[in-house]
Amino acid sequence: MENYVHPAAIREADGVDVEFGNNDDVADLIARSRYTRDYPDESWDEIPRRAKTRRRNRVKQWLNRAAVERMTPERLAEQDPQGEVRSWLEAMLQLIRTGR
């Protein structure tokens, strides 16, 4: 889901300027970027795997709250030109309406 969050929403939420494609691990890219910003004299590659995982998980939570709050229909359409997310939401709405 993180790949559908528009880079502008991410930038507005935290000042992180990140570019990514459909298959990139957005949480990893942002965790790396934040770490480099906050600890310029240390290497991301040298911190323990468990620490990286914790950082990625925190970024996922943040993305799905703070960054998603800054999404607009226009930003979603730009990130999801095929309308996949919209179709998922419509399917969920239909399930809710029919009680299934």
N, C-alpha and C positions, 0 to 999 in steps of 0.2 A: 504493500500500500504506500510505502514511503516514496516510491518512484512517481506517484501521482501528485505529490505536493510540489507546487510551483517554486522554483528557486527564489522568486521575489518574496514569497510568503516566508521562506526560510530566512532570507536576508532581513526582512522587517522584524522578525521575531528575535533574532540574535545577532545580526550583523555578519553572519557567516555567508561568505560568497562562494557558492559551490555550483559546479556544473556536473551533470550526470546524465547517463543514458538509461534506456529501459532496463538493462540488465545489471546496472551498477548497484552496489550495496550502499545506499544513501546514508544509512546510519553509520557505517564504517567511515565513509568519506568525511562526514561531519565530525565524528569523534576524533579522527586524525587531525582535522583542521583546527578544532578547538584545542586539542592537546598541544599542537605546534604553536598556536597562538599563546596559550597559557604557560607553556614550558619551552621557550625557544632554545634553551641550551640542552634539552634532552631529546632523545630519539624515540619515536613511537614504536619502532621495531624492537627496541630493547626493553620495553615494559612487559611484565608477565601477561600471558594469554588471558588469565582470569581477570586482570585489571582491564584489559581491552574489552572483554566481554561485558563487564559491568558498565563501562563507558558507553558501549554501543547500545546496551539495553536502556540506559538513562536517556540517550539520544532518541531512541524509538518512542519512549514515553513522551518526551518533549515534543517531538515531531507531531505526534498524534493529538497533542493538546495545543500548544502555543502556535505552532506553524499552521496547523489545520484551521485554527480560528481566523487566520488571515487569508484563507482561500476565498475566492469569489467564483461565481459561475464561469466568468471569462477565463480565469486562471485554470480552472479545471478543464475547460474545453481546450485550452492550449496544451495542457499536459496530457490530455486523453482525447485526441481527435476522433478516435473510433467510438467514443462514448461507452466504454466498458463499465466505468464506475457508475454512470447514470443508469445503465441497464441493470446492474446489481441492485442499486437502490430501488429501482422500479419493481424488480422481482420481489424484494423484501417487503415493499409496501403492499404488493398484491397478496403475498402470504399473510400479512397482518390483516388485511381487509377480509380475506376469506376464512381466517381463523385456522389455517393449516400450518 
